[in-house]
C-alpha cells in the first residue's frame, strides 16, 4: 500500500472549511513529501495545527501508534 493523496471530497462532506483543508494539505506534504523522520514531522505538525485542532486526531494517532504509518 502506498499513500496517494487526500480525500478532499470526503473532508468537505464532513464540514472541513477551506482553511482546515489547507492545513490538512500542508500536513500531508510534511508527512509524505519532505523526507523528514517521523519525529521531525510530528514536531512540524504540532506547529502547523490551527486553533480548531484540525490535526489533533492525526498527531494523537501518530504519537500513540506502536506500528507507525506507511510512508
Buried (B, 14 or more C-beta within 10 A) or exposed (E): EEEEEEEEEEBEEEEBEEEBBEBBBBBBEBBBEEEBEBEEBBBBBEEBBEEEEBBEEBBEEBEEEEEEEEE
